Amino acid sequence: MQIKELARATGVDVETIRFYEKEGLLPEPARLDNGYRNYEQPHLERLSFIRHCRALDMPLVDVKRLLGFVDDPRGHCLNVDDLVDEQLSRVRARLKSMRALEKQLLQLRSRCTGEHAEGGPCGILDELVSAAHGEACACHPEA
């Protein structure tokens, strides 16, 4: 299949496929007489594997390591576990950060009185302007 067909089958952009080839994640396919790349089932399966890992937000360096384990599966289960544990730690750290961000936004949102008269004061904008002046605000009270 041609690159457009591979892209359509996997939902991966053509430029991304080329990037993966250049980075060594996806082997270069054979070329047809007309110079077009000729992808086969193993390319589709490998690209689907990469896409799945990326959907789990795994960094490309980890995806490359996982592909190495797929290519040579002898005794690497512990290493795979470690990779997934590391990703889980990153996700948990981001969740913690996102909860803190949510709390800040809720504090900022609480400054809205609900009265939206034209030209009237806006509690949210007032807080953001105060923060821009280096003053404490609802979402960053310790500034």
DRENTORKOL-3810 file (N, C-alpha, C; in nm, 4 decimals):
REM DRENTORKOL-3810
@n.u->0.0842; n.v->-0.1180; n.w->0.0000; ca.u->0.0000; ca.v->0.0000; ca.w->0.0000; c.u->0.0887; c.v->0.1242; c.w->0.0000
@n.u->0.0362; n.v->0.2325; n.w->-0.0524; ca.u->0.1099; ca.v->0.3580; ca.w->-0.0552; c.u->0.0940; c.v->0.4303; c.w->0.0782
@n.u->0.1744; n.v->0.5336; n.w->0.0990; ca.u->0.1780; ca.v->0.6030; ca.w->0.2271; c.u->0.0420; c.v->0.6631; c.w->0.2636
@n.u->-0.0314; n.v->0.7128; n.w->0.1641; ca.u->-0.1640; ca.v->0.7705; ca.w->0.1904; c.u->-0.2593; c.v->0.6637; c.w->0.2436
@n.u->-0.2479; n.v->0.5440; n.w->0.1881; ca.u->-0.3337; ca.v->0.4343; ca.w->0.2334; c.u->-0.2964; c.v->0.3919; c.w->0.3756
@n.u->-0.1666; n.v->0.3873; n.w->0.4032; ca.u->-0.1211; ca.v->0.3538; ca.w->0.5384; c.u->-0.1690; c.v->0.4597; c.w->0.6381
@n.u->-0.1582; n.v->0.5849; n.w->0.5987; ca.u->-0.2038; ca.v->0.6947; ca.w->0.6850; c.u->-0.3531; c.v->0.6811; c.w->0.7132
@n.u->-0.4298; n.v->0.6549; n.w->0.6107; ca.u->-0.5746; ca.v->0.6409; ca.w->0.6258; c.u->-0.6092; c.v->0.5202; c.w->0.7134
@n.u->-0.5375; n.v->0.4102; n.w->0.6951; ca.u->-0.5660; ca.v->0.2867; ca.w->0.7698; c.u->-0.5326; c.v->0.2995; c.w->0.9183
@n.u->-0.4346; n.v->0.3832; n.w->0.9511; ca.u->-0.3902; ca.v->0.3934; ca.w->1.0905; c.u->-0.4320; c.v->0.5230; c.w->1.1592
@n.u->-0.4737; n.v->0.6213; n.w->1.0803; ca.u->-0.5074; ca.v->0.7508; ca.w->1.1385; c.u->-0.3840; c.v->0.8323; c.w->1.1735
@n.u->-0.2697; n.v->0.7985; n.w->1.1144; ca.u->-0.1445; ca.v->0.8696; ca.w->1.1390; c.u->-0.1134; c.v->0.9552; c.w->1.0167
@n.u->-0.0807; n.v->1.0801; n.w->1.0401; ca.u->-0.0504; ca.v->1.1752; ca.w->0.9339; c.u->0.0696; c.v->1.1288; c.w->0.8508
@n.u->0.0666; n.v->1.1566; n.w->0.7212; ca.u->0.1739; ca.v->1.1172; ca.w->0.6298; c.u->0.3091; c.v->1.1711; c.w->0.6777
@n.u->0.3143; n.v->1.2971; n.w->0.7185; ca.u->0.4403; ca.v->1.3555; ca.w->0.7655; c.u->0.4906; c.v->1.2851; c.w->0.8913
@n.u->0.3997; n.v->1.2426; n.w->0.9761; ca.u->0.4377; ca.v->1.1698; ca.w->1.0967; c.u->0.4963; c.v->1.0340; c.w->1.0601
@n.u->0.4387; n.v->0.9685; n.w->0.9617; ca.u->0.4924; ca.v->0.8399; ca.w->0.9154; c.u->0.6350; c.v->0.8590; c.w->0.8661
@n.u->0.6574; n.v->0.9623; n.w->0.7876; ca.u->0.7933; ca.v->0.9897; ca.w->0.7375; c.u->0.8888; c.v->1.0191; c.w->0.8525
@n.u->0.8394; n.v->1.0937; n.w->0.9519; ca.u->0.9210; ca.v->1.1244; ca.w->1.0695; c.u->0.9591; c.v->0.9962; c.w->1.1427
@n.u->0.8625; n.v->0.9063; n.w->1.1624; ca.u->0.8903; ca.v->0.7796; ca.w->1.2307; c.u->0.9941; c.v->0.6973; c.w->1.1543
@n.u->0.9863; n.v->0.7013; n.w->1.0228; ca.u->1.0870; ca.v->0.6314; ca.w->0.9418; c.u->1.2245; c.v->0.6927; c.w->0.9656
@n.u->1.2312; n.v->0.8242; n.w->0.9614; ca.u->1.3588; ca.v->0.8938; ca.w->0.9781; c.u->1.4183; c.v->0.8673; c.w->1.1163
@n.u->1.3330; n.v->0.8531; n.w->1.2178; ca.u->1.3777; ca.v->0.8291; ca.w->1.3553; c.u->1.4063; c.v->0.6815; c.w->1.3831
@n.u->1.3795; n.v->0.5955; n.w->1.2864; ca.u->1.4085; ca.v->0.4533; ca.w->1.3025; c.u->1.3004; c.v->0.3747; c.w->1.3763
@n.u->1.1856; n.v->0.4363; n.w->1.3993; ca.u->1.0755; ca.v->0.3656; ca.w->1.4641; c.u->1.0032; c.v->0.2734; c.w->1.3657
@n.u->1.0000; n.v->0.3139; n.w->1.2428; ca.u->0.9312; ca.v->0.2398; ca.w->1.1377; c.u->1.0335; c.v->0.2124; c.w->1.0272
@n.u->1.0520; n.v->0.0855; n.w->0.9907; ca.u->1.1507; ca.v->0.0568; ca.w->0.8863; c.u->1.1072; c.v->0.1151; c.w->0.7523
@n.u->1.2056; n.v->0.1583; n.w->0.6756; ca.u->1.1732; ca.v->0.2101; ca.w->0.5433; c.u->1.1189; c.v->0.0972; c.w->0.4581
@n.u->1.0136; n.v->0.1248; n.w->0.3846; ca.u->0.9565; ca.v->0.0207; ca.w->0.2977; c.u->1.0349; c.v->0.0107; c.w->0.1677
@n.u->1.0098; n.v->-0.0967; n.w->0.0991; ca.u->1.0664; ca.v->-0.1108; ca.w->-0.0350; c.u->1.0041; c.v->-0.0037; c.w->-0.1244
@n.u->1.0720; n.v->0.0273; n.w->-0.2302; ca.u->1.0215; ca.v->0.1270; ca.w->-0.3255; c.u->0.9756; c.v->0.0560; c.w->-0.4530
@n.u->0.8677; n.v->0.1063; n.w->-0.5062; ca.u->0.8193; ca.v->0.0561; ca.w->-0.6348; c.u->0.9043; c.v->0.1165; c.w->-0.7468
@n.u->0.8864; n.v->0.0694; n.w->-0.8673; ca.u->0.9628; ca.v->0.1210; ca.w->-0.9808; c.u->0.9424; c.v->0.2710; c.w->-0.9994
@n.u->0.8252; n.v->0.3199; n.w->-0.9634; ca.u->0.7956; ca.v->0.4626; ca.w->-0.9791; c.u->0.8490; c.v->0.5457; c.w->-0.8617
@n.u->0.9166; n.v->0.4820; n.w->-0.7658; ca.u->0.9744; ca.v->0.5538; ca.w->-0.6520; c.u->0.8833; c.v->0.5632; c.w->-0.5310
@n.u->0.7568; n.v->0.5224; n.w->-0.5446; ca.u->0.6642; ca.v->0.5280; ca.w->-0.4317; c.u->0.7010; c.v->0.4238; c.w->-0.3278
@n.u->0.6794; n.v->0.4593; n.w->-0.2024; ca.u->0.7002; ca.v->0.3625; ca.w->-0.0944; c.u->0.5914; c.v->0.2550; c.w->-0.1030
@n.u->0.6305; n.v->0.1319; n.w->-0.0731; ca.u->0.5358; ca.v->0.0207; ca.w->-0.0770; c.u->0.5273; c.v->-0.0416; c.w->0.0622
@n.u->0.4276; n.v->-0.0005; n.w->0.1394; ca.u->0.4090; ca.v->-0.0492; ca.w->0.2763; c.u->0.3323; c.v->-0.1803; c.w->0.2745
@n.u->0.3668; n.v->-0.2649; n.w->0.3713; ca.u->0.3006; ca.v->-0.3950; ca.w->0.3817; c.u->0.2415; c.v->-0.4115; c.w->0.5203
@n.u->0.1800; n.v->-0.5251; n.w->0.5460; ca.u->0.1108; ca.v->-0.5513; ca.w->0.6728; c.u->0.1993; c.v->-0.5277; c.w->0.7957
@n.u->0.3262; n.v->-0.5712; n.w->0.7961; ca.u->0.4088; ca.v->-0.5446; ca.w->0.9146; c.u->0.4255; c.v->-0.3945; c.w->0.9443
@n.u->0.4291; n.v->-0.3114; n.w->0.8409; ca.u->0.4366; ca.v->-0.1670; ca.w->0.8622; c.u->0.3092; c.v->-0.1164; c.w->0.9304
@n.u->0.1958; n.v->-0.1664; n.w->0.8818; ca.u->0.0677; ca.v->-0.1262; ca.w->0.9397; c.u->0.0607; c.v->-0.1662; c.w->1.0871
@n.u->0.1013; n.v->-0.2878; n.w->1.1173; ca.u->0.0960; ca.v->-0.3353; ca.w->1.2557; c.u->0.1915; c.v->-0.2561; c.w->1.3457
@n.u->0.3115; n.v->-0.2290; n.w->1.2967; ca.u->0.4098; ca.v->-0.1541; ca.w->1.3760; c.u->0.3628; c.v->-0.0101; c.w->1.3972
@n.u->0.3099; n.v->0.0503; n.w->1.2931; ca.u->0.2595; ca.v->0.1870; ca.w->1.3057; c.u->0.1391; c.v->0.1920; c.w->1.3998
@n.u->0.0546; n.v->0.0916; n.w->1.3966; ca.u->-0.0587; ca.v->0.0852; ca.w->1.4897; c.u->-0.0090; c.v->0.0711; c.w->1.6336
@n.u->0.0957; n.v->-0.0063; n.w->1.6536; ca.u->0.1573; ca.v->-0.0211; ca.w->1.7861; c.u->0.2094; c.v->0.1151; c.w->1.8343
@n.u->0.2816; n.v->0.1842; n.w->1.7467; ca.u->0.3352; ca.v->0.3165; ca.w->1.7820; c.u->0.2219; c.v->0.4112; c.w->1.8160
@n.u->0.1192; n.v->0.4124; n.w->1.7344; ca.u->0.0049; ca.v->0.5020; ca.w->1.7573; c.u->-0.0607; c.v->0.4726; c.w->1.8921
@n.u->-0.0748; n.v->0.3458; n.w->1.9252; ca.u->-0.1359; ca.v->0.3087; ca.w->2.0532; c.u->-0.0495; c.v->0.3595; c.w->2.1697
@n.u->0.0804; n.v->0.3394; n.w->2.1598; ca.u->0.1709; ca.v->0.3884; ca.w->2.2652; c.u->0.1626; c.v->0.5397; c.w->2.2782
@n.u->0.1565; n.v->0.6091; n.w->2.1647; ca.u->0.1474; ca.v->0.7549; ca.w->2.1676; c.u->0.0134; c.v->0.7995; c.w->2.2264
@n.u->-0.0929; n.v->0.7218; n.w->2.2016; ca.u->-0.2237; ca.v->0.7528; ca.w->2.2611; c.u->-0.2178; c.v->0.7404; c.w->2.4130
@n.u->-0.1247; n.v->0.6581; n.w->2.4624; ca.u->-0.1015; ca.v->0.6463; ca.w->2.6066; c.u->-0.0017; c.v->0.7521; c.w->2.6542
@n.u->0.0317; n.v->0.8439; n.w->2.5644; ca.u->0.1198; ca.v->0.9581; ca.w->2.5900; c.u->0.2622; c.v->0.9167; c.w->2.6247
@n.u->0.3033; n.v->0.8030; n.w->2.5738; ca.u->0.4401; ca.v->0.7582; ca.w->2.5979; c.u->0.5355; c.v->0.8388; c.w->2.5110
@n.u->0.6471; n.v->0.8820; n.w->2.5677; ca.u->0.7457; ca.v->0.9547; ca.w->2.4879; c.u->0.8050; c.v->0.8635; c.w->2.3800
@n.u->0.8478; n.v->0.9244; n.w->2.2707; ca.u->0.9021; ca.v->0.8454; ca.w->2.1595; c.u->1.0211; c.v->0.7604; c.w->2.2015
@n.u->1.1023; n.v->0.8109; n.w->2.2933; ca.u->1.2182; ca.v->0.7321; ca.w->2.3381; c.u->1.1713; c.v->0.6015; c.w->2.4036
@n.u->1.0614; n.v->0.6076; n.w->2.4780; ca.u->1.0072; ca.v->0.4859; ca.w->2.5392; c.u->0.9416; c.v->0.3956; c.w->2.4349
@n.u->0.8750; n.v->0.4560; n.w->2.3376; ca.u->0.8147; ca.v->0.3766; ca.w->2.2298; c.u->0.9235; c.v->0.3008; c.w->2.1557
@n.u->1.0357; n.v->0.3683; n.w->2.1318; ca.u->1.1475; ca.v->0.3037; ca.w->2.0629; c.u->1.2007; c.v->0.1862; c.w->2.1448
@n.u->1.2100; n.v->0.2046; n.w->2.2758; ca.u->1.2552; ca.v->0.0943; ca.w->2.3623; c.u->1.1564; c.v->-0.0215; c.w->2.3585
@n.u->1.0276; n.v->0.0098; n.w->2.3637; ca.u->0.9256; ca.v->-0.0952; ca.w->2.3580; c.u->0.9328; c.v->-0.1704; c.w->2.2256
@n.u->0.9548; n.v->-0.0974; n.w->2.1177; ca.u->0.9684; ca.v->-0.1639; ca.w->1.9882; c.u->1.0892; c.v->-0.2567; c.w->1.9876
@n.u->1.1948; n.v->-0.2163; n.w->2.0562; ca.u->1.3116; ca.v->-0.3037; ca.w->2.0687; c.u->1.2760; c.v->-0.4331; c.w->2.1408
@n.u->1.1909; n.v->-0.4209; n.w->2.2429; ca.u->1.1467; ca.v->-0.5404; ca.w->2.3162; c.u->1.0567; c.v->-0.6273; c.w->2.2291
@n.u->0.9749; n.v->-0.5639; n.w->2.1451; ca.u->0.8896; ca.v->-0.6396; ca.w->2.0527; c.u->0.9773; c.v->-0.7151; c.w->1.9527
@n.u->1.0800; n.v->-0.6487; n.w->1.9042; ca.u->1.1685; ca.v->-0.7104; ca.w->1.8052; c.u->1.2521; c.v->-0.8232; c.w->1.8650
@n.u->1.2832; n.v->-0.8133; n.w->1.9948; ca.u->1.3621; ca.v->-0.9153; ca.w->2.0638; c.u->1.2997; c.v->-0.9379; c.w->2.2012
@n.u->1.1948; n.v->-1.0188; n.w->2.2084; ca.u->1.1144; ca.v->-1.0301; ca.w->2.3307; c.u->1.1735; c.v->-1.1156; c.w->2.4425
@n.u->1.2939; n.v->-1.1662; n.w->2.4288; ca.u->1.3494; ca.v->-1.2571; ca.w->2.5290; c.u->1.3762; c.v->-1.1856; c.w->2.6624
@n.u->1.2965; n.v->-1.2187; n.w->2.7629; ca.u->1.3233; ca.v->-1.1769; ca.w->2.8997; c.u->1.3155; c.v->-1.0289; c.w->2.9293
@n.u->1.2377; n.v->-0.9536; n.w->2.8567; ca.u->1.2314; ca.v->-0.8096; ca.w->2.8775; c.u->1.1074; c.v->-0.7643; c.w->2.9547
@n.u->1.0309; n.v->-0.8553; n.w->3.0058; ca.u->0.9053; ca.v->-0.8185; ca.w->3.0700; c.u->0.9274; c.v->-0.7222; c.w->3.1861
@n.u->1.0310; n.v->-0.7435; n.w->3.2632; ca.u->1.0601; ca.v->-0.6549; ca.w->3.3756; c.u->1.0888; c.v->-0.5134; c.w->3.3260
@n.u->1.1641; n.v->-0.5020; n.w->3.2170; ca.u->1.1931; ca.v->-0.3710; ca.w->3.1589; c.u->1.0668; c.v->-0.3030; c.w->3.1085
@n.u->0.9766; n.v->-0.3801; n.w->3.0512; ca.u->0.8498; ca.v->-0.3254; ca.w->3.0037; c.u->0.7689; c.v->-0.2759; c.w->3.1229
@n.u->0.7663; n.v->-0.3537; n.w->3.2298; ca.u->0.6962; ca.v->-0.3115; ca.w->3.3520; c.u->0.7512; c.v->-0.1786; c.w->3.4019
@n.u->0.8834; n.v->-0.1660; n.w->3.4027; ca.u->0.9472; ca.v->-0.0423; ca.w->3.4487; c.u->0.9066; c.v->0.0764; c.w->3.3629
@n.u->0.9032; n.v->0.0563; n.w->3.2311; ca.u->0.8625; ca.v->0.1646; ca.w->3.1411; c.u->0.7196; c.v->0.2105; c.w->3.1695
@n.u->0.6312; n.v->0.1160; n.w->3.1880; ca.u->0.4915; ca.v->0.1499; ca.w->3.2156; c.u->0.4790; c.v->0.2163; c.w->3.3529
@n.u->0.5544; n.v->0.1693; n.w->3.4503; ca.u->0.5529; ca.v->0.2319; ca.w->3.5832; c.u->0.6019; c.v->0.3770; c.w->3.5762
@n.u->0.7058; n.v->0.4013; n.w->3.4965; ca.u->0.7564; ca.v->0.5381; ca.w->3.4791; c.u->0.6502; c.v->0.6267; c.w->3.4155
@n.u->0.5815; n.v->0.5744; n.w->3.3147; ca.u->0.4758; ca.v->0.6523; ca.w->3.2497; c.u->0.3621; c.v->0.6790; c.w->3.3467
@n.u->0.3285; n.v->0.5807; n.w->3.4260; ca.u->0.2239; ca.v->0.5981; ca.w->3.5265; c.u->0.2619; c.v->0.7072; c.w->3.6260
@n.u->0.3873; n.v->0.7134; n.w->3.6655; ca.u->0.4346; ca.v->0.8188; ca.w->3.7560; c.u->0.4215; c.v->0.9561; c.w->3.6909
@n.u->0.4561; n.v->0.9649; n.w->3.5628; ca.u->0.4425; ca.v->1.0935; ca.w->3.4919; c.u->0.2968; c.v->1.1358; c.w->3.4839
@n.u->0.2098; n.v->1.0403; n.w->3.4569; ca.u->0.0664; ca.v->1.0707; ca.w->3.4475; c.u->0.0133; c.v->1.1166; c.w->3.5831
@n.u->0.0528; n.v->1.0484; n.w->3.6884; ca.u->0.0074; ca.v->1.0879; ca.w->3.8229; c.u->0.0562; c.v->1.2279; c.w->3.8590
@n.u->0.1788; n.v->1.2614; n.w->3.8220; ca.u->0.2316; ca.v->1.3952; ca.w->3.8490; c.u->0.1513; c.v->1.4999; c.w->3.7716
@n.u->0.1169; n.v->1.4691; n.w->3.6476; ca.u->0.0359; ca.v->1.5632; ca.w->3.5694; c.u->-0.1035; c.v->1.5772; c.w->3.6271
@n.u->-0.1615; n.v->1.4662; n.w->3.6747; ca.u->-0.2936; ca.v->1.4731; ca.w->3.7370; c.u->-0.2909; c.v->1.5636; c.w->3.8602
@n.u->-0.1875; n.v->1.5500; n.w->3.9406; ca.u->-0.1731; ca.v->1.6342; ca.w->4.0588; c.u->-0.1636; c.v->1.7808; c.w->4.0178
@n.u->-0.0853; n.v->1.8068; n.w->3.9155; ca.u->-0.0705; ca.v->1.9429; ca.w->3.8650; c.u->-0.2030; c.v->1.9951; c.w->3.8093
@n.u->-0.2753; n.v->1.9106; n.w->3.7396; ca.u->-0.4039; ca.v->1.9518; ca.w->3.6824; c.u->-0.5064; c.v->1.9790; c.w->3.7921
@n.u->-0.5035; n.v->1.9019; n.w->3.9014; ca.u->-0.5954; ca.v->1.9282; ca.w->4.0127; c.u->-0.5638; c.v->2.0639; c.w->4.0764
@n.u->-0.4351; n.v->2.0956; n.w->4.0883; ca.u->-0.3960; ca.v->2.2263; ca.w->4.1424; c.u->-0.4420; c.v->2.3375; c.w->4.0488
@n.u->-0.4275; n.v->2.3172; n.w->3.9198; ca.u->-0.4732; ca.v->2.4153; ca.w->3.8218; c.u->-0.6244; c.v->2.4332; c.w->3.8301
@n.u->-0.6965; n.v->2.3227; n.w->3.8436; ca.u->-0.8419; ca.v->2.3309; ca.w->3.8572; c.u->-0.8794; c.v->2.4140; c.w->3.9788
@n.u->-0.8115; n.v->2.3915; n.w->4.0897; ca.u->-0.8389; ca.v->2.4667; ca.w->4.2126; c.u->-0.8148; c.v->2.6165; c.w->4.1898
@n.u->-0.7052; n.v->2.6502; n.w->4.1228; ca.u->-0.6754; ca.v->2.7911; ca.w->4.0944; c.u->-0.7830; c.v->2.8538; c.w->4.0069
@n.u->-0.8254; n.v->2.7810; n.w->3.9040; ca.u->-0.9286; ca.v->2.8339; ca.w->3.8152; c.u->-1.0627; c.v->2.8494; c.w->3.8867
@n.u->-1.0946; n.v->2.7561; n.w->3.9755; ca.u->-1.2176; ca.v->2.7684; ca.w->4.0533; c.u->-1.2120; c.v->2.8907; c.w->4.1452
@n.u->-1.0953; n.v->2.9150; n.w->4.2040; ca.u->-1.0796; ca.v->3.0334; ca.w->4.2885; c.u->-1.0953; c.v->3.1601; c.w->4.2055
@n.u->-1.0388; n.v->3.1613; n.w->4.0877; ca.u->-1.0518; ca.v->3.2767; ca.w->3.9989; c.u->-1.1973; c.v->3.2937; c.w->3.9568
@n.u->-1.2611; n.v->3.1843; n.w->3.9218; ca.u->-1.4023; ca.v->3.1890; ca.w->3.8775; c.u->-1.4929; c.v->3.2394; c.w->3.9887
@n.u->-1.4572; n.v->3.2136; n.w->4.1135; ca.u->-1.5410; ca.v->3.2572; ca.w->4.2262; c.u->-1.5457; c.v->3.4096; c.w->4.2386
@n.u->-1.4572; n.v->3.4797; n.w->4.1692; ca.u->-1.4553; ca.v->3.6264; ca.w->4.1729; c.u->-1.5641; c.v->3.6887; c.w->4.0875
@n.u->-1.6316; n.v->3.6059; n.w->4.0095; ca.u->-1.7399; ca.v->3.6574; ca.w->3.9259; c.u->-1.8667; c.v->3.6696; c.w->4.0107
@n.u->-1.9233; n.v->3.7886; n.w->4.0110; ca.u->-2.0447; ca.v->3.8122; ca.w->4.0906; c.u->-2.1696; c.v->3.7673; c.w->4.0178
@n.u->-2.1573; n.v->3.7425; n.w->3.8875; ca.u->-2.2737; ca.v->3.7035; ca.w->3.8090; c.u->-2.3445; c.v->3.8219; c.w->3.7484
@n.u->-2.3067; n.v->3.9419; n.w->3.7891; ca.u->-2.3656; ca.v->4.0627; ca.w->3.7319; c.u->-2.2785; c.v->4.1070; c.w->3.6152
@n.u->-2.3358; n.v->4.1055; n.w->3.4970; ca.u->-2.2578; ca.v->4.1349; ca.w->3.3767; c.u->-2.3091; c.v->4.2606; c.w->3.3072
@n.u->-2.3124; n.v->4.3685; n.w->3.3793; ca.u->-2.3556; ca.v->4.4946; ca.w->3.3202; c.u->-2.2480; c.v->4.5447; c.w->3.2250
@n.u->-2.2921; n.v->4.5978; n.w->3.1122; ca.u->-2.1972; ca.v->4.6485; ca.w->3.0134; c.u->-2.1121; c.v->4.7597; c.w->3.0744
@n.u->-1.9815; n.v->4.7450; n.w->3.0614; ca.u->-1.8907; ca.v->4.8453; ca.w->3.1153; c.u->-1.8696; c.v->4.8345; c.w->3.2656
@n.u->-1.9379; n.v->4.7391; n.w->3.3289; ca.u->-1.9250; ca.v->4.7222; ca.w->3.4733; c.u->-1.7991; c.v->4.6459; c.w->3.5082
@n.u->-1.7684; n.v->4.6398; n.w->3.6353; ca.u->-1.6461; ca.v->4.5694; ca.w->3.6762; c.u->-1.6596; c.v->4.4183; c.w->3.6539
@n.u->-1.5470; n.v->4.3575; n.w->3.6259; ca.u->-1.5416; ca.v->4.2120; ca.w->3.6079; c.u->-1.4419; c.v->4.1593; c.w->3.7089
@n.u->-1.4898; n.v->4.0832; n.w->3.8042; ca.u->-1.4041; ca.v->4.0314; ca.w->3.9098; c.u->-1.2891; c.v->3.9462; c.w->3.8578
@n.u->-1.3148; n.v->3.8688; n.w->3.7545; ca.u->-1.2101; ca.v->3.7823; ca.w->3.6987; c.u->-1.1012; c.v->3.8671; c.w->3.6343
@n.u->-1.1424; n.v->3.9640; n.w->3.5503; ca.u->-1.0433; ca.v->4.0501; ca.w->3.4861; c.u->-0.9659; c.v->4.1318; c.w->3.5889
@n.u->-1.0354; n.v->4.1792; n.w->3.6927; ca.u->-0.9668; ca.v->4.2548; ca.w->3.7979; c.u->-0.8576; c.v->4.1708; c.w->3.8623
@n.u->-0.8866; n.v->4.0437; n.w->3.8867; ca.u->-0.7870; ca.v->3.9544; ca.w->3.9468; c.u->-0.6686; c.v->3.9322; c.w->3.8532
@n.u->-0.6976; n.v->3.9109; n.w->3.7250; ca.u->-0.5909; ca.v->3.8879; ca.w->3.6287; c.u->-0.5022; c.v->4.0113; c.w->3.6118
@n.u->-0.5639; n.v->4.1292; n.w->3.6130; ca.u->-0.4869; ca.v->4.2533; ca.w->3.6029; c.u->-0.4018; c.v->4.2722; c.w->3.7281
@n.u->-0.4581; n.v->4.2429; n.w->3.8447; ca.u->-0.3801; ca.v->4.2524; ca.w->3.9685; c.u->-0.2575; c.v->4.1616; c.w->3.9623
@n.u->-0.2773; n.v->4.0402; n.w->3.9126; ca.u->-0.1665; ca.v->3.9463; ca.w->3.9013; c.u->-0.0606; c.v->3.9982; c.w->3.8041
@n.u->-0.1067; n.v->4.0638; n.w->3.6959; ca.u->-0.0127; ca.v->4.1187; ca.w->3.5980; c.u->0.0718; c.v->4.2306; c.w->3.6598
@n.u->0.0178; n.v->4.2945; n.w->3.7629; ca.u->0.0911; ca.v->4.4006; ca.w->3.8333; c.u->0.1762; c.v->4.3449; c.w->3.9470
@n.u->0.1807; n.v->4.2125; n.w->3.9585; ca.u->0.2623; ca.v->4.1503; ca.w->4.0617; c.u->0.1945; c.v->4.1410; c.w->4.1970
@n.u->0.0668; n.v->4.1666; n.w->4.2009; ca.u->-0.0083; ca.v->4.1587; ca.w->4.3266; c.u->-0.0654; c.v->4.0177; c.w->4.3436
@n.u->-0.1036; n.v->3.9865; n.w->4.4660; ca.u->-0.1692; ca.v->3.8584; ca.w->4.4927; c.u->-0.3051; c.v->3.8574; c.w->4.4230
@n.u->-0.3470; n.v->3.7414; n.w->4.3783; ca.u->-0.4785; ca.v->3.7283; ca.w->4.3165; c.u->-0.5463; c.v->3.6039; c.w->4.3754
@n.u->-0.6703; n.v->3.5852; n.w->4.3378; ca.u->-0.7479; ca.v->3.4741; ca.w->4.3916; c.u->-0.6840; c.v->3.3388; c.w->4.3592
@n.u->-0.6267; n.v->3.3276; n.w->4.2398; ca.u->-0.5712; ca.v->3.1977; ca.w->4.1998; c.u->-0.4262; c.v->3.1798; c.w->4.2434
@n.u->-0.3604; n.v->3.2878; n.w->4.2803; ca.u->-0.2226; ca.v->3.2825; ca.w->4.3308; c.u->-0.2110; c.v->3.3760; c.w->4.4495
@n.u->-0.2741; n.v->3.3433; n.w->4.5616; ca.u->-0.2782; ca.v->3.4355; ca.w->4.6758; c.u->-0.1425; c.v->3.4639; c.w->4.7364
@n.u->-0.0435; n.v->3.3812; n.w->4.7099; ca.u->0.0878; ca.v->3.4017; ca.w->4.7730; c.u->0.1860; c.v->3.4703; c.w->4.6779
@n.u->0.1362; n.v->3.5370; n.w->4.5744; ca.u->0.2259; ca.v->3.6014; ca.w->4.4771; c.u->0.3015; c.v->3.7169; c.w->4.5387
END
